Amino acid sequence: MNSLTILPITLKNLILKGEYNKAENVLFNEVTKHPSKEVYSIAEDFYNILLSKSDDELIKNNFSKCEIYQGLKDIKNIIEKSKLTKF
């Protein structure tokens, strides 16, 4: 198994534990090491799961919808700056 296989599983596990910020840190670590369309797709899935949460659930776990949109934008910028992939 490679890190792209394990990453979605790790993120979903952390979401189930309510550790949204930790999951986001793992995601950013991975995108920094391996910027790619595949990681961007995983990021989209991650943030879509968080978008399905209520505002109360997000706040309870120290997160917000604003952070979701900003996180996805930041990941896209990291990938674009890597010059490996253009969207």
Secondary structure, DSSP 8 states (H G I E B T S, - for coil): --HHHHHHHHHHHHHHTT-HHHHHHHHHHHHHHS-SHHHHHHHHHHHHHHHTS-HHHHHHTT--HHHHHHHHHHHHHHHHHTTS---
